[in-house]
Amino acid sequence: MAKSIIKPTTRNDAAALQGVLDQTELFPSEMLPDMLAPALAGETEAFWLTCHFDGEAVGLCYTVPEELTDGTWNMLALAVRPDLQGKRLGSELVAAAEQHLRDKGQRLLIVDTSGTEDFALTRKFYAQNGYQEEARIRDFWADGDDKVIFRKAL
């Protein structure tokens, strides 16, 4: 059975991760190189993690510090190739991000998602991984599409 490996994202991961983004439609894949550049150059505290499965980059996690806070971070992106979803790879990515932050003495991780029915499984995923719904901003993304904020103390 193949084993997953989570490690910091490298330039060599970019093309495969763009494929993950194309399949998941999390955000346009052509944005990835510019988004990765500051982290790869060591110009930011923000970090990217890549999940390798069977030797291939199949998932990503992007986490940034929240400005003007003491030890609060925001997970802005989490994606796993659709054919591998449900195999706990997303949970492994989240756990690795949490451990990275704990190792740095950070205290809180938040994640924002949509309140629509299309994101019901996403909200369930975060709850199953120990996140609690902390807030809901009605009609944030669009009319009828609430912003749901989850939090987890580290």
KOLPA-254224 format. One record per residue (C-alpha): x, y, z; residue number from 1. Coordinates in pm, whole numbers, plus 50000, padded with zeros to 5 digits. Layout:
N
+-------+-------+-------+-----+
|  east | north |    up | num |
+-------+-------+-------+-----+
|     X |     Y |     Z | NUM |
...
+-------+-------+-------+-----+
# end
This chain:
154
+-------+-------+-------+-----+
|  east | north |    up | num |
+-------+-------+-------+-----+
| 50000 | 50000 | 50000 |   1 |
| 50127 | 50349 | 49912 |   2 |
| 50225 | 50579 | 50194 |   3 |
| 50186 | 50954 | 50205 |   4 |
| 50469 | 51193 | 50281 |   5 |
| 50402 | 51553 | 50383 |   6 |
| 50684 | 51802 | 50332 |   7 |
| 50739 | 52168 | 50246 |   8 |
| 50643 | 52253 | 49891 |   9 |
| 50923 | 52291 | 49635 |  10 |
| 50937 | 52427 | 49281 |  11 |
| 50935 | 52067 | 49160 |  12 |
| 50586 | 52021 | 49310 |  13 |
| 50430 | 52315 | 49128 |  14 |
| 50320 | 52146 | 48803 |  15 |
| 50151 | 51854 | 48979 |  16 |
| 49985 | 52090 | 49226 |  17 |
| 49854 | 52300 | 48939 |  18 |
| 49690 | 51979 | 48817 |  19 |
| 49534 | 51930 | 49162 |  20 |
| 49400 | 52285 | 49146 |  21 |
| 49261 | 52231 | 48795 |  22 |
| 49078 | 51920 | 48917 |  23 |
| 48947 | 52069 | 49243 |  24 |
| 48882 | 52421 | 49109 |  25 |
| 48990 | 52563 | 49446 |  26 |
| 49141 | 52863 | 49266 |  27 |
| 49285 | 52918 | 48915 |  28 |
| 49604 | 52712 | 48883 |  29 |
| 49785 | 52986 | 48694 |  30 |
| 49790 | 53183 | 49022 |  31 |
| 50001 | 52918 | 49198 |  32 |
| 50354 | 53018 | 49085 |  33 |
| 50310 | 53378 | 49205 |  34 |
| 50149 | 53260 | 49529 |  35 |
| 50433 | 53015 | 49596 |  36 |
| 50717 | 53252 | 49511 |  37 |
| 50748 | 53440 | 49844 |  38 |
| 50752 | 53118 | 50049 |  39 |
| 51002 | 52950 | 49817 |  40 |
| 51227 | 53256 | 49841 |  41 |
| 51203 | 53262 | 50221 |  42 |
| 51043 | 53607 | 50215 |  43 |
| 50742 | 53523 | 50432 |  44 |
| 50639 | 53326 | 50740 |  45 |
| 50353 | 53179 | 50538 |  46 |
| 50413 | 52818 | 50440 |  47 |
| 50302 | 52562 | 50186 |  48 |
| 50296 | 52187 | 50247 |  49 |
| 50266 | 51921 | 49980 |  50 |
| 50128 | 51572 | 50022 |  51 |
| 50315 | 51315 | 49814 |  52 |
| 50137 | 50986 | 49759 |  53 |
| 50294 | 50702 | 49566 |  54 |
| 50575 | 50941 | 49473 |  55 |
| 50348 | 51208 | 49326 |  56 |
| 50240 | 51551 | 49459 |  57 |
| 49866 | 51509 | 49515 |  58 |
| 49766 | 51770 | 49774 |  59 |
| 49853 | 52106 | 49921 |  60 |
| 49802 | 52319 | 50229 |  61 |
| 49871 | 52695 | 50246 |  62 |
| 49878 | 52869 | 50583 |  63 |
| 49951 | 53234 | 50666 |  64 |
| 49992 | 53435 | 50985 |  65 |
| 49705 | 53668 | 51069 |  66 |
| 49833 | 54025 | 51082 |  67 |
| 49812 | 54213 | 51411 |  68 |
| 49756 | 53897 | 51615 |  69 |
| 49963 | 53698 | 51861 |  70 |
| 50009 | 53346 | 51725 |  71 |
| 49696 | 53323 | 51509 |  72 |
| 49721 | 53165 | 51165 |  73 |
| 49475 | 53113 | 50879 |  74 |
| 49467 | 52808 | 50653 |  75 |
| 49382 | 52970 | 50321 |  76 |
| 49399 | 52665 | 50095 |  77 |
| 49365 | 52291 | 50133 |  78 |
| 49319 | 52059 | 49836 |  79 |
| 49365 | 51691 | 49755 |  80 |
| 49333 | 51537 | 49412 |  81 |
| 48967 | 51426 | 49381 |  82 |
| 49043 | 51059 | 49311 |  83 |
| 49232 | 51042 | 49642 |  84 |
| 48985 | 51228 | 49861 |  85 |
| 48846 | 51025 | 50150 |  86 |
| 49181 | 50855 | 50215 |  87 |
| 49273 | 51087 | 50508 |  88 |
| 49534 | 51277 | 50303 |  89 |
| 49360 | 51608 | 50376 |  90 |
| 49360 | 51524 | 50747 |  91 |
| 49731 | 51442 | 50726 |  92 |
| 49802 | 51778 | 50563 |  93 |
| 49604 | 51961 | 50832 |  94 |
| 49778 | 51767 | 51110 |  95 |
| 50119 | 51850 | 50960 |  96 |
| 50031 | 52221 | 50940 |  97 |
| 49909 | 52216 | 51301 |  98 |
| 50229 | 52044 | 51417 |  99 |
| 50444 | 52292 | 51228 | 100 |
| 50265 | 52576 | 51406 | 101 |
| 50285 | 52406 | 51748 | 102 |
| 50659 | 52361 | 51696 | 103 |
| 50682 | 52738 | 51639 | 104 |
| 50486 | 52812 | 51959 | 105 |
| 50178 | 52937 | 51777 | 106 |
| 49837 | 52918 | 51944 | 107 |
| 49540 | 52928 | 51706 | 108 |
| 49451 | 52813 | 51354 | 109 |
| 49141 | 52933 | 51175 | 110 |
| 48986 | 52840 | 50843 | 111 |
| 48708 | 53006 | 50647 | 112 |
| 48463 | 52824 | 50424 | 113 |
| 48122 | 52864 | 50268 | 114 |
| 47792 | 52798 | 50439 | 115 |
| 47622 | 52663 | 50125 | 116 |
| 47511 | 52304 | 50084 | 117 |
| 47792 | 52254 | 49830 | 118 |
| 48038 | 52295 | 50120 | 119 |
| 47859 | 52072 | 50371 | 120 |
| 48127 | 51801 | 50338 | 121 |
| 48401 | 52062 | 50384 | 122 |
| 48241 | 52182 | 50708 | 123 |
| 48203 | 51819 | 50821 | 124 |
| 48572 | 51758 | 50740 | 125 |
| 48685 | 52042 | 50965 | 126 |
| 48455 | 51932 | 51247 | 127 |
| 48591 | 51576 | 51221 | 128 |
| 48943 | 51719 | 51247 | 129 |
| 48872 | 51896 | 51575 | 130 |
| 48771 | 52240 | 51448 | 131 |
| 48476 | 52421 | 51600 | 132 |
| 48250 | 52662 | 51417 | 133 |
| 48331 | 52996 | 51579 | 134 |
| 48143 | 53246 | 51367 | 135 |
| 47918 | 53289 | 51068 | 136 |
| 47891 | 53606 | 50864 | 137 |
| 47566 | 53599 | 50672 | 138 |
| 47575 | 53671 | 50298 | 139 |
| 47953 | 53728 | 50306 | 140 |
| 48059 | 53560 | 49981 | 141 |
| 47732 | 53642 | 49803 | 142 |
| 47362 | 53666 | 49884 | 143 |
| 47273 | 53340 | 50058 | 144 |
| 47638 | 53233 | 50091 | 145 |
| 47762 | 53275 | 50447 | 146 |
| 48126 | 53279 | 50553 | 147 |
| 48174 | 53009 | 50819 | 148 |
| 48482 | 53047 | 51038 | 149 |
| 48626 | 52743 | 51214 | 150 |
| 48895 | 52757 | 51484 | 151 |
| 49124 | 52517 | 51660 | 152 |
| 49347 | 52593 | 51956 | 153 |
| 49695 | 52454 | 51906 | 154 |
+-------+-------+-------+-----+
# end
